[in-house]
Structures are given as C-alpha cells and as structure tokens.
C-alpha cells in the first residue's frame, strides 16, 4: 500500500526489522529518486517519518541518508528539511575554498573578532548547507596560518595576535562538567521528572552547542550514580528507590514502554 508520500509502505515483521540496514535503506531511497517517487524539488519525509516507515531507529535513517547527501543526491538545510535538488533552480552549494574565503573575510572584517569563539562546526554546516567534514576542511588552512585555534571540546576560536596562546573566556557551557551539572540540577528540581525520558543526545547537543560525545560523557557519571538509566532508545530519569515493592523496575517499565511505543522517541 502506498503511504501519504507516494512511496510503498514497508511491511512490518521481525525479519524485516533485522534486514533494514542503512545500506538497504540507501538503495531503496536511491531507487525512489530514480523512478521519480521523490522528484526534483520535492521534500522527503522527515527522518522520524522514515524511521517509522522502515521500522528502525532514526540514527539508522540518518546513516542511510548520509551518502546520498554527500553525493549531492539530496540536500538538507535548517528549516527546510531534506529535498531533492532541482537542476532548473538549484543554487550551487559553496565548496571548501568558498567557505574558507568567507570565514577568512569574516575574521578580517571583525565579524569574528580576535579573541572570540567561532560558531560551532555544526552551526556553520547548517548555515552553508554542507556536511561537517566540509567545514573541518575549510577551517584547516585557517588553523594552519594560526588565524584560528581549537581547544578540545570547547571549540574553535579566533587567535588574538596580542595573546596568541590564550583562549577566550566564558565558554564553560561547552565543558562536560558544566553540562553534567545542568543535567544534575534538572533531575533534582523536577525539570526531568522520575521515569520521564531526557531529551535526545542530538537535542541536548544543539541546546549546549557541543558534540554528541560531550553529552554522552556528561550523562555517564549520572548513570553510574543511578540518577538516570538507559532504555532501548532513550535515557530516562530514574525513579526513587523507595517505591513500594511489587512495582516494575525502572528498566522493565521503560523496556515495556519502548516496545509498546514503537519508534516515537527514536
């Protein structure tokens, strides 16, 4: 049966879930591009919708779409979703050298002032409509010329010629310790009630403007202390250990909810 996007629904079955690898989903979407199911200029279903259609977590869909984006078969941008390029109206995306020159100009004219932090690579990738690796390659020569420098997970900053080895202040919010402190406070004050799912790592990464591994490292000690625990697809705030006997454990309750709720929180 076709779904609302004109694509044939994928049947749900245990064997189907095992077979739906990123590589297979890439082939299916590539076939839909070739046969016109997703025509030039059209918007694809969201990654969440595709994850429901294929019966897989959203990260599997993200991985399946990546080679299509890298090859230029699909284009994604903030606020517009994933689209099929239209040769009749397509504005060429900037290349590595163009992005490098744009960043160089911004450093030169003070848009990115000496001694200040650059927007994150994720933010720049969204602005220019390119993948992260393109941003990293565009930044490399600027770092080689000592116009920019990076400091671990804190990010990249514009080097101040007067203090070349001194990073800018006020970037505590990008540290693992700071993110962990905020999450701990939210668990304590009820922002994340017991038994409720925390925002996804992707959502927290966007909120704190940090890499996903920074979020994972911040959550790790909270998990070790029993303040949070992991279900099949999400991290949850732990319920008090003083619950009356006979109630399901945290893990049992969440696993049951994940299985009943499908991929709503993937």
N, C-alpha and C positions, 0 to 999 in steps of 0.2 A: 504494500500500500504506500502511495506517495505521501510524504508529510507536507506541512504548510509551505516548505521552501522548494517544493517540486522534486526533492530527492527521495529515493526509495528508502523507506524505513528499514533498519537493520533488525532482524528478528532477535528477540531476547532468548538466550539459553545459556546454561553453564558452559557448554563447549564454545559458544560464540564469544563469551567474555574472555576465555583463555586465548582465543585466536586473534582478538583485536589488538594487535601490536601497533606501535607507532608507524612502523614501515607499511603495514597493510592499510592503515587509515590514510597514509600519504598517497598510496596507489589509488584508493577509492576516490579521494578528493581530486587527484590529478585526472582521473577518468571523467569526473563530473565537469572539470574545466574543459576537457577536450570535447565532450559531447554537448556542451552548451547548457548543462544544468545550472552551472554558475557562469553566466555570460559576462562579457566585458562590461565593466562599470557597475556590476551588481555587488551587493553586500552579502557576505556569507553569514550563516547563522553564527551566533556567538560561540565562544569556546565552551561555555557552560551548556548551551543547547546541543552542540555536537557531542559533548561528553555524555549527555543523556541519550542521544540517538545511538551512539556506538556502545553504550554501557560500560564506559571506562572512566577513571578519574580525569580531571581536567588537565593534569600535567601530561597525560599520555597524548591528548589532543594538541597541547602546546608543542610537544616534541614532534608530533606528526606534521604540524604546520611549518615548523622552522625551516626545513629545506626548501619548501615552496616559497617562503618569504625571501630566503637567501638567494634563490634563483630568479627572483622578480616575478614569479607566477602569481603571487599575492602581495598585497601591500596593506599594512596596518598603521593606524595613526590614532592618537588620543582623541576621543570624542567621536570618531567616525567608524571605529570597528575595523573589520578585515574586509577588504574589497579586491575585486578582480580588476587589474589595470585595464584601462580603455585606451588603446593606441590612438584614438581620434582626439582624446582630450588630456592625455597623460602629460603631466609636467615632470620632466626628468628629475629624479632624486639627486641630491648633491652627492658627489663622490668624496673619497677620503681627502683629496687635496683641497676641494672646495670648502669642506668643513674645517680643515686645518687653517685655511686662509681667513675664514670667518672668525674663528676663535682668535687667531693672531691679531686681526683687526680690532676685535673687542678688547683685547689686552692693551693694544696700542692706544685706543681712544679712551681708555679708562672705564669702559662698560664693566670689565672685570678688573677692578683696581688692584694695584700691587698690595700684597698682604691680605688678600681676601680669598675665601673659598670659592671654587668653581661650582656650578650646579653639578649634581651627580651625573655619572655616565648614563644612568637610566633616564634622567630628565632630559639630557642632551639627545639621547637616541630618540625619545618621543618627539622632541622639537623638530629634529631633522628627518624623522620618519625612516630611520635606518636601524640596523641591528647593533648591539653593543660592541661587537668586535670592530665595526667601522669606526665608532667613536674612539676606542682604545688605539687604533692605528693612527687616527688623526691627531691624538694627543701625544703620541710617541716622539715625533720630531720636536715638539714644543718643550717636552721634558728634556730631550737631548740637548737643547740650546739653553737649558736652565731658566726658561721663562715660566715653567710650571714644575711643581714637585708634588709627589704623593706621600701620604703618611698613613700607612697601614689601612685600617678600615675607616679612618676618619675622612678620607677623600683626597682630592687634588686641589692645590691652591696656587695662586699667582705669586711667584717669588718676589719679595721686596729686595731690590738691589742694596738697600741700606742694611738689611738684616737677612741675608740670603739663607741662613740656616735656621731661621725662626719661623715656625708655622703660625698662622693666625690664631687668635684666641676664640673662645666661645663656640667650640664645636663639641662640647661634652655630650650633646644629644646624639652623637654618632658612635658613642662607645658602647661596648657590650654591657659594661657596668651600669650605665645610665638607663639603657633600655630595660635591663633586668630590674632596676629599682622602680621604674614606672610601672612595669607589669606587676611587680610585687604589691605596689600601692593599690593598683586597681583590683587585685584579688582581695586585698584587705578591706577596701572601702565598699565592696559590693558592685563595682562597675562591671566586673565579671562575676555574676552570682554562681554559687556552687552548682556544679552539674552543667553549666552552660558552656557552649563552645567559645573559645577565644577567636578573634579574627584570624584569618589565614595568614601564613607567613608572608604571602605576597601583599596582603593589605597592610600588615604591620611594617613591611619593608618600605612601602610607599609612604606611610604615615611618618616614620622616623627618618626617611631618606637614607636608608642603609641597605647593604646587600642582604640577601636572604640568609646567608650563613651567620651573619651577626645576630639575626633574630633567633636562629637555632641555638647559638651559643648562649644567648641571654635566657632562653627557656630551659636549657639543660639543668642548671642548678635548682630551678623551681621544681622540675620534675623529680630530681634526686631528693628534694625535701618533702615530696608528696603533696605539693601545693597544686600541681597540675598533673595530668596523665594523658596518654595518647589513646585515641580510639583508632578506628580503621583509617580515617582520613583527616581527623582534626585533633587539636589539643583542647582539652577540657579543664575547667576549674574543678578541683577535687571537692567532693562532698565531705562534710565533717566526719571524723572517725567515730563520733559519738552517736551515730544513727542507731535506732533500735535494731536488735537482732532480727534476722529474717529478711531484711531488705536486701535487694541485689547489690552486689559490689559495684563500685564505680565502673570498672571495666565491663562487667556484664551488662550494666544498664546502657552504657554507650554503644557497645557492640550490637546490642539488640536494636537500639535506635538507629544506628548506621545501616543495619541490614533492612530495617523497615523503611527508612527514609531515603534509600537509594543514594543518588549522587547529588542531592540538593546542596550539600555543603562541600562538594569536592573542589 
